[in-house]
Amino acid sequence: APLTYAGTTIFSDGFDAKGGPDAAFSELRIEQIRTEISLRRFLQKVWQVEQFDVQRVRVNVTGPRVDRPLEPAPSPLSAPKNENTSNGWLPNRVEIGHATVHDTEIAWGDGGLRGTAFEIEPHEGGWQLTGQGGKLTSGKLPPLLVDNLHLRYRAPSLFISNADLHADAGGSLQATGEIDFTRQLDLRLKLTNVNVAPY
């Protein structure tokens, strides 16, 4: 959607994307975006986003991908392109200091995470995520309500430092471990007063 500027604040009603063959998602929708841009690192050629605030994020990770043809390889006789395509004095990268997502929905197959609020910060080449609220569903298993999530994402892995959830019928579940999206799931679960029969 179009961008609206007010000084160093930028607003947009939303952003939509479709994932290609190698994308981590099939569909992505971000609603009600507000960013605060700082010029303090302008001379270091960095657009510094101090705060990135989003009302709602919707992601589908298992739907069909968009099939896009590959770009043709350049002719060996053509002149090489200049890798620095930005103007000489303009910043050529963006860095985000802090992001807030008030409502997150991540859908996969027959499950998903819905209604969770996240605080996100960069961390050692990846992202530190702290989440609260919402509901986790998976197939015919009983839904779990999210108390809090402490996650770290660095492609291709999501590290679960701690996840505290509870069941509607009582009982709680704690999880730690790693999800490597390219090969394996390695989790340690602690269930307290939860009926394990459905699992």
N, C-alpha and C positions, 0 to 999 in steps of 0.2 A: 504494500500500500504506500501512498505518497508520504514523504517526510515533511514534518512541520518544525520550523526552527524558532526558538525564543532565546536569544542570546546563546549561551553554551548548552542549552537543553534541547534535545531532539525528541520529537514524538512521532509515533506511527500507530495506525490502527491495527496493523498486523503484517505478518510475513508468512508466506506459504511456499513450501518446497516439496518436490517429488524426488525420491532417491533413485539414483542410477544403479547399474548392476553391482557395483562395489560399495554402495553406500551402506551405512549402519542402520538406516531406516528406509521405509517405503514412503511414508508421508510425515511431514512436519508442519505444524501450524503454531505460530506464536502470536498472541493477541495482546493488544494494548501495551505497546513498548514505550518506555521512557528512559532516556539516557542522559547522563551528565558528562559532558566532555571537558577535560582540563587541557589547557594549552601549556602547562608547565614543562612538558617534555617535547614541545614542538621542535626545538632546535636539535633534539636528539632523533628527529624524524619519526616520532611516535605520536599517534593519536591516543591519548590516555583517557580511557573511559573510567571515571571514578565510580559511577554507580549505574548499573544496568537493571532496570526494574520492569518486570513482566507480570501482567495479570494472570495469563493462562498459557500453558504449553501443552500441546497435544502431539504425541509421537506414536506412530505405528511401526513396530520393528520387524513384523513378519509378513506384511502384505506384498503384493507384486511390485517389482521394481520397474522403473521406466527403462525401456530398451532404446538406448541412444547409440547411433553409429559412431565408431571411433573417427577422430579427425585424421585426415590423410597425412602421412609423413611428409615433411618438407623435402623438396627436391634438393639433392646434393649440390646443384648448381646455383641455388638461390642464396642470397646474402644472409648471413646469420642475423637473427634479431637481437636487439639490445635487451639484455635481461632486465635492466632497470627501466621499467616503462613509466615510472612516475616522474613528475617534474623534479628537477634537481634540488629544489628547496622545500618541496612538500613532503610531509611524513609518508612513509611507505609501509607501515605496519600499525596494527591496532593492539593495545593491551588493555585488559579489563581488570579493574581492581576488585570489584565486588558485584555480585549479581543476586537479585532476589526474584524468585518465582513464587507467586502466591497460590497457584493451583496447577498441579502437574497431573497429566494423564499419560501413562506409558502402556500401550496395548501390545500384547503378543499372543498369537494363537488363540487359545481359549482362556486367557488370563490377562492380568494387568494390575497396575498400580494407579489408583485414582484419588484425587483430592489432597495430595501431599504438597505442603509448602516447603521450598528449599532455599537455603542460603548457600551461595557458591563462591568460592575464592580460588585463585590459581595456587598451585602447590607443586613444586619440583617437577615442572614440565607436564603437569596434569591439572586435576581439579579436586578440591576438597568440597564435599557436599554434606550439609547438615539438614535433615528433613524431619518434619513433624506432621502428624495427622494423616488422614486418608485411610484407604482400605486396599489390601492386597488380596487378589483372587487368583485361583488357578484351577481350571476345570471344575470337577465336582467336589473338590476339597472345601471344607468350611472356610469362609472368608476370615481374614485376620485384620484387626485394626492396628494401625501404626502408632506407636507411642513416640519413638524417635529413631532416626537413622543417622549413622556416622559413616560416610562412604568416602572413598578416594578413587578417582578414575584416572588411569593413564593407559592409553590404548596399547594393547587390546584388552586390558583387564580392569575389572571393577573390584576393588578391595573393600570388603565389609569389615570395618573396624569394630562396629557394634550395631546391631539392629534389635530393638525391643518392640515386640508386637504382643497383642492379646486377642483372645477369642471372645466372641459375643457371649458364648455360654460359660465363660470363665476360663481361667488358666492363662498361661503366658508362654511365649516362645522367644528365645534369644538366639541370634545367629552371628557368627564371625566366619571369615574365610575369603576366598577369591573366586571370581567368575572370569575365566578366560574365554572371551567370546569366540575365539578361533578353535578351541579344542576341549576345554573341560570345565567342570564345576567342582569346587573343592570347599565344602562348607562343614562347619561344626555347629550342630543345633542342640539347644537345651530346652526341653519341653517340661513345663511344670503344670500339673493338674489339667493336662490336655488329653482328650480322648484320642489315642493314637490309631484306633481302628480305621478311620477313613484314610490315613496315610499309608 
